[in-house]
């Protein structure tokens, strides 16, 4: 973890209008971020309303970003409290500004293989043992290493792909014929829009006749499978181990819980939450939360399965 001395007044200035008030010594300094329950005398932590005030009182953290009410703050005299509306969001911004590792310099590792007709944009980092086919990678992307990008893949700006991912492999498309299986040619590609992050060991299959599509700002956790012809919308959070069968359409601003499974041809609206381990066998309308196997809505009359 990066350690760097940062003063409270510098943090307050950086957060600007997000800061509602500051209680305590603005000249205090911290040198590392820490969870509030294991913080030391030089840690920066955060606490949101709903967490026990006793956790704050017992913590060794000298500086805490919080959204506590004034009456609660009066009980705390040994800490500097930076009061904001959204402590976790403010904390993330501070960590990214002062403590996050710097972005790697543009570089293509000599052990990686790049197709001579691949289009690589400016300020791209490609780590060791990558194989890049006849594809397009726009500026600012980071490919960590051991990644295979097949032909006909388009990767937008500032995309981060972690180790072990396979982008653009064939989808699982077959048709039975006389007790044998005929493979449906996989003629599409993959389009990944800007600011997507894909964690380790994710597989995204190419489309059959259209492109598999990952929308801007979507984040995909480790060990997920996105099958052919999926249309994944913008700003979705897809947790680890999720499996999308073919031709799923997912809206925007959705959360898909750990180890969930979405069957083929399912349509999911916007702002949907799918609980961990759910098996989705029916379409889901917008602004719905579902859990279970088969997945059922928990904010729907009589807990009926959606049709």
Buried (B, 14 or more C-beta within 10 A) or exposed (E): EEEEEBBBBBBBEBBEEBBEEBBBBBEBBBBBBBEBEEBEEBBBBBBEEEBEBEEBEEBBBBBBBBBBEEEEBEEBEEBBBBBBEBBEEBBBBBBEEBBEEEEEEBEBEEEBEBBEEBEBBEBBBBBBBBBBBBBBBBEBBBBBBBBBBBBBBBBBBBBBBBBBBBBBBBBBBEEEEEEEEEEBEBEBBBBBBBBBBBBBBBBBBBBBEBBBBBBBBBBBBBBBBBBBBBBBBBBBBBBBBBBBBBBBBBBBBBBBBBBBBBBEEBBBBBEBBBBBBBBBBBEBBEEBBBBBEEBBBEEBEEEEEBE
